[in-house]
Structure formats: structure tokens, C-alpha cells
Amino acid sequence: MVGWSYVLFFSDLFIINTIIVEGVENLDPIDVHREVLATMDKRGGWRPWPKRHMFFLNELELENLLKDRLFVSNVTVDKKGHNILRLKVEERVKNFILHSKQQYVWVDHQGVVTQQLSTDEKSHVQALLLGQRSPDNSEPPIIKRNLDDEASSGFQVFSGNEAKKWISLVEQLRALNVSYREFEPPGVSSTIMKVLSKEGYELLMDITVPLDIQIETYNAFLKAKPKDVDQVEYIDVRVPGRVYLKEI
């Protein structure tokens, strides 16, 4: 009994030593491998067996921890054999375009400016904002925030938590099949974001109200809107089932 107990609980036979990573393009599999091991080792609570033991691994808990640590859309963890984990990773947007007045820069998911857009990239973005081409949800999002100064490489325009929050909002909009040109996140003491729809309307939305309800309200407005309301300053869809307009 003692011998079998040692084999089952303390020997290397059931200790995870191989991690297969699938679905990554931007992430380095070596970094993912390192994060998985670090996540398992940092789990709290005392246990007599090693923290990397296959028998006592909670896949759902590990998936949720890795989604946050790796900043990805989804992670699926499968056990293979007696000491192998297979991870299927769905990556998310890791950078976006910041539109500040007449400036357009690339910003990473930590909120730091990496570089200016090239001339061709800038023209491509401006064509979208002017309605000269249709939005493409596979492209990096455009986030508007008018800064007091020009943003150069290395400049922190958002905190890391803010940048990740805005990227998460982008994912929510895309999950709802919303096509838009750009959006302006809330300020410090506000919960209102402004979304420039593909139709050219500025939508006022509240990030504390379910976005799907607000999108349904806007879609219902598009189907029933009178012909004489094209020239409006904004459309407020923050109250479910109600639309408020401000005409120009």
C-alpha cells in the first residue's frame, strides 16, 4: 500500500511534464508553457502531493487563471495520458490604433504607444472614419481619445488595466456582430462610451448596461427611423427600448 501510494501520489509518473500549446500566433509557446507551470505552482492551499499532479488538477480553475495571465479570449485545457496537458488558445487583439485629433499611433495592450502609423495605414484608417469603406472586424480596433500633447513612442496613454478593458469592450462589440468605425471609451468619472457606427451615427452607450440590449435598441431604431432624422449630433441608446436624439 505504501509503495503504490508513493507511485500514485508522489512519483514523477503523474506529474505534468509536457504541455502542448495549440492555436497561438502572437504568443510564444515557450512563454505559455512557463505561465502554465507558474500558475499551477502559485495555487494557494496546502496539499500533500505536488501542485503539478495530474489527478488533482482542476481544469476549469486553470483555464480561468490562464485567461487572465495570458490575456487571451479563451483557453481550453485537456489532459492527455498521465502527465501531458494540451492547451487550445484563442488569442485576442493585443494592440489597437489610437486616434487623437490628427494623430494616429499604434498602442499595445499595456497602453503604451509603440509607433506612428505609416502613411498608407493612416490613409486606410481615415477612409474608414470618413465612411469611404466598410468596417472590417478582423482589423485592429480604432480607439479615440483626444490628448493634450502628441503621443510619441513609449508614451503611456492608458494604464494597462484600462487598455485591457477597452480591448475587452471591442471583443464584446464584435461578439454582437457590431460593425463600427471607432469608439471613444469613458473618461475618468464617466461610464459613457461613444461608438461611431458604420452608418455614421455617434452612439452614446453605457458600459454598465448590457451592450446587447443597447445594440438591439439601436437596430430597432434603424429599422423604424423616419427619413428626416439623418442629420443628428448623436443617438442615445443607454435606456433599453428608448432612443434619444440630438439634432444638429
N, C-alpha and C positions, 0 to 999 in steps of 0.2 A: 504493500500500500504506500509506504513512504517513497519507494523508488518510482512508482507510477505517478504519485503526486508531484514529485520533482520534475519528471518528464513533461507532465501536462501543464504545470504552472510556472516552472522556473527555468527550464532548459531553453535553448535557443530555437527549438523546433517550431514553436508557435509565436515567436517574437517577430514582428513585422520588420523585414529587412530589405524588401523590394517594393518600390512604388512606381507604377506605370501611369504616366500622365498623357491624356489624350485631349485634343481639341484646342491646344494653345497655339497662338500665332505670335503674339507680342510678348507673352510671359516666357521666361527661361525655365524649361523643365527642371533644371538643377535648383533654381530658386524655389520652385513649387515643392520639390522634394524636401528641401531644407525647412520650408514653412510647415509642411505636414508633420515632420518629426518634432519640430519645436512646439507646435500646437499640442501634440499628444503629450509631450514631456511637461508642459506647463499646466496641464489639467490639475485642478485642486482636489483635495481629499486624499486620505491615506488608503493604501491598498497593499496587501502583502505580495502581490505579483507585480511584475514590471508594467509600466504605463503603456508600453507598446505591445502588450499581449493581445493577440488576435481575438481570443474568446470574449474578452470583456470590452471590446471597442464598441462604442455607441456611434454608429454611422451617422445618424441624424444630427447628433451633437457636433460631431467633427465637421460635417457639411456646413452647418451654420457658422461655426468658428472660422472655417477657411474662407467662406464668402466674405467675411468682414476683413480678415487678414490679407487676403489676396485682392480684395476689391474687385470681385467678378460678379456676373449676373447669377450664376448658378454653379454648384459643384455637386456631382453625384459620386458617392463612394461605394465601391463594390469590393467584397472580399473574394480573393481568388486563391484557392489552395489553402495552405496552413500558415503562410507568412507573407502573402503578397496582397497589396492594395492596388486597385485600379481607380483612377480619378478621371472623370469626364468633366471638363471645364468649359463653361460658356463665358467667354470674355466679354467685357463691356467697354464702352468708349473710355479711353484713357486721356484724351486731350480734346480741346474744343477751340473754337475761334472766338476771340473777344472782339466785339465791335464797340469802340469808344470814339464817338464823334466821327472823325475822318480816318481813324486809325484802326488797323486790323492786325491782330497778333495771335500767335499760337500760344495756348496756355495748357499746362499739364494738369493731371488730376490732383496735384498738391496746390494748385492755384498760382503757380509760378510761370511767368512769361518765358517762353523758350526762344522764339524768334519772330520776326516780322513775316507777314505773308509775302510771297513773291508777287510780281506784277500780274501774272496770269491768274494766280489764286485769288488776288484781290478783285480782279475783273469778274471772275466766276461768282464770287460772293455778292458783289454789287448787282449783278444781273438777277440773282435770286431776290435780293431785297427790293429791287425795282419791279419785280413781277415779270421779268423778261424770260424767265424759265421756271419750270415747275420744281418744287422741293423734292429732294431725294433723301429718304430716311436712312440710307446707307452712308451718307456723308456725315462728317463731324458736325455737331450742332454749333449754331451761332448764338452766342450769349451777349446781350447788350448791357453795358454799364459805362456811363459817361464818367470818365476820370478827370480829375483836375489837371493832371500832368500827363505827358506822353509816357507810355509804358515801354521800357527797354528790357532786354534780356536779363533775367534774374530778378525782375521786379515782382513782388508778391501782390497780386491784385485781389485774391481771395485767400482766406485761410484754407488749410487742407480739408477741414470738415465742411466748409461752405462749398468748395469746388465739388466734392463728392456728392453733396446734397443736390447741387444743380444738375450734375450728371444723372443722378437717380431720378430727378424730375423729367429729364429728357427721356429716360427709359420708360417712365410711366406714360408719357405722351405717345411714344412710339408703340407701346403695347396696346394703346387705344386706337391705333391706326390714324393718328392725327398728323396731318401734313401741315407744316408751318414754316415760316421763313426765319424767324428768330424769336427769342424770348428774353425778357428782362426780369431777372429774379427780384424778390422782395428786398427792400432796404433793411437797415438795422432794426427798426422798430415797426416793421410792416409785415403782413402776411400776403400782400397782393403781388402777384406777378402779372406781367403784361406779355401777351403772346401775339405776335404778328401772324395772322392766319394766312393760308395760301391765297385766300380771296382778297387780301389786303386790308382786312379789318384788324384793329388793335383790340384784343380781348382782355378784359380785366378778370382775373381768376384768383381764387383764394386757395393757398396751398393747404389750409386746414380743413377744407371741404373736399370730399371725394371728387377727383378730377373727372371720373367717368360721368357723374351726374351733370357737371358743368358742360362737358362736351356734348352730352345729349341735349341739353338746353340750347346750345349754340346750333347744333344740327337741325333741331326743330325750328329755330328761327330762320335758318337758311331756306327751309322748305316753304315757309309761310310768309316770308318778308315781303312787304309792299315794294313796288318798284321805285318809290320816291325816297328811299332811305339809304341810297348808295353813299351819299356824302355825309359820313358821320365821323366824329372825332374818336369815339371808342364805343365798344359794346360791352356792357357789364353783365356777366353771366354768373356772378357769385351766389345769387339766390336761386336754388333749384326751381326750375319751372318758370322763372321770370327773367325777362331781358330788359335792361335799361340802356337807352341810347342817349348819346350826346351829339347833337348835330353840329356840323361845322358852321 
